[in-house]
């Protein structure tokens, strides 16, 4: 049965997010946990190398944490596809979610990489442009004026980044559901998010705040035994700390990671309902004879953008 789509209020979006998460807990947690297993093994290997005082321990740990980031990117497309199938009344398993998102996973990784580069270049350029005038101003102006200007130079770039992030927040659902690479997904996200940035910010902020609080508590619980470990030397103590930290990160990401992706995917569909009458498109598609339905996967076929 296809889930009835209609415009949702902010509270309804949040309620729907937690409802889907709760009813599909094993599916969503598995999708986030499985890609992390290899990265988790690499981090544990780095901890073991610390104990034996290997020179490759630092490099191994860096690679492990980079793989954790990559694992989070890999999980995005299967989560979006799962939500799409749930919206279409389809059932999907963990293996099916990963097997059907190979191409879109590459697009997600590429989009996230380009966004990271863009943000890094932006802050680097802003820092270079501002650092020289501020250093010269600090020699002549009062501390109050320097403080005000410094605060402004921090707040304004952050505002630009946050606003841009909200505008582009629907790129991942767009590229998974509709296809398209960076530029087309960026244009699509801008069109859908336009006029609703504060609403998107509210949902993302509340979900992220909850996620941060729960992740902090989970890691705190995992790290609590650390002082009671009787490590004989600094290397062993450092390795034990890293193992506990890795366990905390693994558990918290697996449990909390899906929430933001679920929320953004629901916002994506809600914006399509509001701006494109997507619910009516589904009703019309349901009236078509079954023999005319395309062979493509149900979500991708059913939810393609009208002008994509």
C-alpha positions as a Python dict, from the first residue, in 0.01 Angstrom:
ca = {
    (1, 'X'): (0, 0, 0),
    (2, 'X'): (140, 336, -102),
    (3, 'X'): (179, 578, 187),
    (4, 'X'): (-58, 871, 147),
    (5, 'X'): (145, 1177, 56),
    (6, 'X'): (27, 1522, 155),
    (7, 'X'): (186, 1848, 270),
    (8, 'X'): (322, 1800, 622),
    (9, 'X'): (378, 2056, 894),
    (10, 'X'): (712, 2078, 1073),
    (11, 'X'): (585, 1876, 1367),
    (12, 'X'): (440, 1614, 1133),
    (13, 'X'): (771, 1585, 950),
    (14, 'X'): (951, 1521, 1277),
    (15, 'X'): (686, 1273, 1388),
    (16, 'X'): (707, 1091, 1055),
    (17, 'X'): (1087, 1079, 1079),
    (18, 'X'): (1083, 906, 1417),
    (19, 'X'): (791, 686, 1316),
    (20, 'X'): (981, 550, 1015),
    (21, 'X'): (1299, 512, 1218),
    (22, 'X'): (1123, 322, 1494),
    (23, 'X'): (927, 93, 1260),
    (24, 'X'): (1232, 14, 1043),
    (25, 'X'): (1498, 27, 1314),
    (26, 'X'): (1689, -286, 1213),
    (27, 'X'): (1695, -187, 847),
    (28, 'X'): (1826, 165, 901),
    (29, 'X'): (2079, 75, 1170),
    (30, 'X'): (2212, -213, 959),
    (31, 'X'): (2253, 13, 656),
    (32, 'X'): (2467, 252, 860),
    (33, 'X'): (2653, -14, 1060),
    (34, 'X'): (2764, -251, 782),
    (35, 'X'): (2981, -3, 584),
    (36, 'X'): (3149, 101, 909),
    (37, 'X'): (3270, -249, 995),
    (38, 'X'): (3576, -232, 771),
    (39, 'X'): (3671, 114, 900),
    (40, 'X'): (3619, -9, 1256),
    (41, 'X'): (3853, -302, 1189),
    (42, 'X'): (4118, -63, 1052),
    (43, 'X'): (4095, 155, 1364),
    (44, 'X'): (4130, -151, 1588),
    (45, 'X'): (4435, -250, 1385),
    (46, 'X'): (4577, 96, 1447),
    (47, 'X'): (4522, 48, 1820),
    (48, 'X'): (4710, -279, 1808),
    (49, 'X'): (4996, -110, 1622),
    (50, 'X'): (5013, 152, 1897),
    (51, 'X'): (5073, -123, 2154),
    (52, 'X'): (5363, -267, 1954),
    (53, 'X'): (5484, 90, 1887),
    (54, 'X'): (5474, 54, 1510),
    (55, 'X'): (5557, 358, 1299),
    (56, 'X'): (5252, 291, 1082),
    (57, 'X'): (5004, 329, 1371),
    (58, 'X'): (4930, 696, 1303),
    (59, 'X'): (4877, 643, 930),
    (60, 'X'): (4652, 343, 997),
    (61, 'X'): (4439, 546, 1238),
    (62, 'X'): (4405, 834, 993),
    (63, 'X'): (4297, 592, 720),
    (64, 'X'): (4047, 433, 959),
    (65, 'X'): (3877, 759, 1045),
    (66, 'X'): (3870, 866, 680),
    (67, 'X'): (3701, 535, 603),
    (68, 'X'): (3443, 613, 872),
    (69, 'X'): (3352, 930, 682),
    (70, 'X'): (3338, 736, 356),
    (71, 'X'): (3117, 471, 519),
    (72, 'X'): (2869, 742, 621),
    (73, 'X'): (2855, 861, 259),
    (74, 'X'): (2802, 505, 135),
    (75, 'X'): (2502, 467, 366),
    (76, 'X'): (2319, 772, 232),
    (77, 'X'): (2187, 628, -94),
    (78, 'X'): (2049, 303, 58),
    (79, 'X'): (1867, 503, 327),
    (80, 'X'): (1709, 732, 66),
    (81, 'X'): (1612, 434, -150),
    (82, 'X'): (1460, 260, 151),
    (83, 'X'): (1248, 566, 232),
    (84, 'X'): (1142, 585, -134),
    (85, 'X'): (1032, 222, -132),
    (86, 'X'): (843, 271, 193),
    (87, 'X'): (668, 572, 39),
    (88, 'X'): (580, 358, -264),
    (89, 'X'): (452, 74, -48),
    (90, 'X'): (744, -154, -142),
    (91, 'X'): (947, -376, 88),
    (92, 'X'): (1325, -376, 71),
    (93, 'X'): (1601, -548, 263),
    (94, 'X'): (1952, -440, 351),
    (95, 'X'): (2111, -636, 65),
    (96, 'X'): (1859, -500, -184),
    (97, 'X'): (1915, -143, -70),
    (98, 'X'): (2291, -166, -127),
    (99, 'X'): (2273, -363, -452),
    (100, 'X'): (2036, -115, -614),
    (101, 'X'): (2230, 198, -525),
    (102, 'X'): (2575, 132, -671),
    (103, 'X'): (2561, 411, -928),
    (104, 'X'): (2391, 661, -698),
    (105, 'X'): (2643, 587, -421),
    (106, 'X'): (2924, 703, -648),
    (107, 'X'): (2732, 1022, -718),
    (108, 'X'): (2672, 1079, -347),
    (109, 'X'): (3043, 1037, -268),
    (110, 'X'): (3138, 1272, -550),
    (111, 'X'): (2885, 1535, -440),
    (112, 'X'): (3000, 1519, -77),
    (113, 'X'): (3363, 1544, -186),
    (114, 'X'): (3297, 1851, -401),
    (115, 'X'): (3098, 2016, -121),
    (116, 'X'): (3385, 1954, 120),
    (117, 'X'): (3632, 2108, -127),
    (118, 'X'): (3405, 2408, -186),
    (119, 'X'): (3365, 2476, 187),
    (120, 'X'): (3738, 2437, 249),
    (121, 'X'): (3826, 2674, -34),
    (122, 'X'): (3565, 2925, 83),
    (123, 'X'): (3690, 2938, 441),
    (124, 'X'): (4051, 2938, 323),
    (125, 'X'): (3989, 3233, 91),
    (126, 'X'): (3792, 3422, 355),
    (127, 'X'): (4066, 3361, 609),
    (128, 'X'): (4335, 3492, 378),
    (129, 'X'): (4133, 3798, 278),
    (130, 'X'): (4046, 3889, 637),
    (131, 'X'): (4363, 3794, 824),
    (132, 'X'): (4586, 4066, 678),
    (133, 'X'): (4348, 4363, 736),
    (134, 'X'): (4267, 4240, 1087),
    (135, 'X'): (4630, 4208, 1182),
    (136, 'X'): (4695, 4563, 1060),
    (137, 'X'): (4382, 4694, 1233),
    (138, 'X'): (4482, 4532, 1561),
    (139, 'X'): (4783, 4761, 1574),
    (140, 'X'): (4579, 5083, 1563),
    (141, 'X'): (4219, 5017, 1668),
    (142, 'X'): (4084, 4947, 2016),
    (143, 'X'): (4023, 4596, 2140),
    (144, 'X'): (3645, 4649, 2129),
    (145, 'X'): (3643, 4747, 1763),
    (146, 'X'): (3875, 4459, 1673),
    (147, 'X'): (3648, 4220, 1865),
    (148, 'X'): (3336, 4342, 1685),
    (149, 'X'): (3498, 4317, 1343),
    (150, 'X'): (3640, 3974, 1424),
    (151, 'X'): (3298, 3850, 1535),
    (152, 'X'): (3143, 3982, 1215),
    (153, 'X'): (3407, 3812, 1003),
    (154, 'X'): (3321, 3483, 1174),
    (155, 'X'): (2942, 3516, 1179),
    (156, 'X'): (2896, 3631, 819),
    (157, 'X'): (3089, 3343, 656),
    (158, 'X'): (2910, 3096, 884),
    (159, 'X'): (2576, 3244, 780),
    (160, 'X'): (2670, 3208, 414),
    (161, 'X'): (2775, 2846, 466),
    (162, 'X'): (2462, 2756, 666),
    (163, 'X'): (2231, 2920, 414),
    (164, 'X'): (2410, 2749, 125),
    (165, 'X'): (2396, 2420, 313),
    (166, 'X'): (2020, 2452, 359),
    (167, 'X'): (1977, 2541, -7),
    (168, 'X'): (2176, 2233, -111),
    (169, 'X'): (2044, 2003, 162),
    (170, 'X'): (1821, 1809, -78),
    (171, 'X'): (2099, 1722, -324),
    (172, 'X'): (2145, 1368, -191),
    (173, 'X'): (1778, 1265, -215),
    (174, 'X'): (1759, 1434, -555),
    (175, 'X'): (2058, 1251, -701),
    (176, 'X'): (1948, 914, -561),
    (177, 'X'): (1585, 939, -667),
    (178, 'X'): (1612, 1132, -993),
    (179, 'X'): (1969, 1074, -1106),
    (180, 'X'): (2197, 1353, -1218),
    (181, 'X'): (2539, 1459, -1094),
    (182, 'X'): (2656, 1762, -905),
    (183, 'X'): (2524, 2055, -1107),
    (184, 'X'): (2184, 1908, -1190),
    (185, 'X'): (2131, 1791, -831),
    (186, 'X'): (2236, 2134, -705),
    (187, 'X'): (1984, 2308, -929),
    (188, 'X'): (1716, 2062, -827),
    (189, 'X'): (1784, 2114, -456),
    (190, 'X'): (1776, 2491, -494),
    (191, 'X'): (1442, 2477, -673),
    (192, 'X'): (1282, 2253, -411),
    (193, 'X'): (1427, 2432, -107),
    (194, 'X'): (1350, 2784, -227),
    (195, 'X'): (1117, 2966, 11),
    (196, 'X'): (1138, 2696, 278),
    (197, 'X'): (1487, 2738, 421),
    (198, 'X'): (1372, 2823, 774),
    (199, 'X'): (1148, 2515, 783),
    (200, 'X'): (1432, 2295, 664),
    (201, 'X'): (1663, 2456, 919),
    (202, 'X'): (1415, 2389, 1202),
    (203, 'X'): (1380, 2021, 1118),
    (204, 'X'): (1753, 1969, 1062),
    (205, 'X'): (1846, 2161, 1377),
    (206, 'X'): (1610, 1966, 1603),
    (207, 'X'): (1710, 1629, 1458),
    (208, 'X'): (2080, 1718, 1474),
    (209, 'X'): (2048, 1847, 1831),
    (210, 'X'): (1886, 1524, 1941),
    (211, 'X'): (2146, 1324, 1754),
    (212, 'X'): (2436, 1510, 1914),
    (213, 'X'): (2291, 1469, 2263),
    (214, 'X'): (2228, 1097, 2223),
    (215, 'X'): (2568, 1042, 2059),
    (216, 'X'): (2739, 1225, 2344),
    (217, 'X'): (2561, 1014, 2605),
    (218, 'X'): (2640, 691, 2419),
    (219, 'X'): (3009, 775, 2389),
    (220, 'X'): (3017, 884, 2752),
    (221, 'X'): (2877, 550, 2860),
    (222, 'X'): (3128, 364, 2646),
    (223, 'X'): (3421, 573, 2768),
    (224, 'X'): (3331, 550, 3138),
    (225, 'X'): (3533, 229, 3197),
    (226, 'X'): (3849, 392, 3057),
    (227, 'X'): (3989, 520, 3391),
    (228, 'X'): (3950, 174, 3542),
    (229, 'X'): (4173, 4, 3286),
    (230, 'X'): (4505, -80, 3449),
    (231, 'X'): (4733, -1, 3159),
    (232, 'X'): (5098, -67, 3232),
    (233, 'X'): (5237, 196, 3000),
    (234, 'X'): (5130, 499, 2800),
    (235, 'X'): (5109, 309, 2467),
    (236, 'X'): (4870, 52, 2609),
    (237, 'X'): (4657, 321, 2773),
    (238, 'X'): (4641, 512, 2444),
    (239, 'X'): (4541, 196, 2256),
    (240, 'X'): (4267, 113, 2508),
    (241, 'X'): (4132, 468, 2486),
    (242, 'X'): (4126, 450, 2107),
    (243, 'X'): (3940, 118, 2112),
    (244, 'X'): (3673, 257, 2346),
    (245, 'X'): (3646, 575, 2140),
    (246, 'X'): (3607, 371, 1820),
    (247, 'X'): (3333, 161, 1982),
    (248, 'X'): (3153, 477, 2092),
    (249, 'X'): (3173, 630, 1746),
    (250, 'X'): (3059, 306, 1580),
    (251, 'X'): (2757, 269, 1807),
    (252, 'X'): (2654, 634, 1796),
    (253, 'X'): (2683, 667, 1416),
    (254, 'X'): (2495, 340, 1362),
    (255, 'X'): (2209, 445, 1589),
    (256, 'X'): (2186, 818, 1517),
    (257, 'X'): (2324, 848, 1163),
    (258, 'X'): (2004, 749, 979),
    (259, 'X'): (1787, 1020, 1140),
    (260, 'X'): (1919, 1318, 942),
    (261, 'X'): (1899, 1132, 611),
    (262, 'X'): (1544, 1017, 685),
    (263, 'X'): (1440, 1372, 772),
    (264, 'X'): (1594, 1524, 458),
    (265, 'X'): (1439, 1257, 237),
    (266, 'X'): (1096, 1325, 384),
    (267, 'X'): (1149, 1699, 332),
    (268, 'X'): (1244, 1626, -30),
    (269, 'X'): (919, 1440, -91),
    (270, 'X'): (718, 1698, 101),
    (271, 'X'): (859, 1978, -114),
    (272, 'X'): (771, 1784, -428),
    (273, 'X'): (417, 1740, -302),
    (274, 'X'): (389, 2113, -226),
    (275, 'X'): (552, 2246, -543),
    (276, 'X'): (483, 1980, -806),
    (277, 'X'): (173, 1796, -691),
    (278, 'X'): (374, 1478, -658),
    (279, 'X'): (90, 1305, -475),
    (280, 'X'): (-133, 1364, -778),
    (281, 'X'): (140, 1227, -1006),
    (282, 'X'): (140, 906, -803),
    (283, 'X'): (-237, 880, -821),
    (284, 'X'): (-227, 919, -1198),
    (285, 'X'): (53, 664, -1228),
    (286, 'X'): (-147, 417, -1019),
    (287, 'X'): (-435, 443, -1270),
    (288, 'X'): (-211, 333, -1560),
    (289, 'X'): (-243, -31, -1675),
    (290, 'X'): (20, -253, -1514),
    (291, 'X'): (146, -356, -1856),
    (292, 'X'): (263, -2, -1921),
    (293, 'X'): (469, 30, -1607),
    (294, 'X'): (841, 64, -1673),
    (295, 'X'): (1089, -207, -1580),
    (296, 'X'): (1303, 29, -1371),
    (297, 'X'): (1302, -1, -991),
    (298, 'X'): (970, 134, -852),
    (299, 'X'): (1106, 435, -659),
    (300, 'X'): (1333, 564, -934),
    (301, 'X'): (1067, 517, -1198),
    (302, 'X'): (782, 655, -996),
    (303, 'X'): (946, 964, -858),
    (304, 'X'): (1149, 1095, -1150),
    (305, 'X'): (1131, 1470, -1180),
    (306, 'X'): (892, 1591, -1447),
    (307, 'X'): (1159, 1796, -1620),
    (308, 'X'): (1467, 1589, -1537),
}
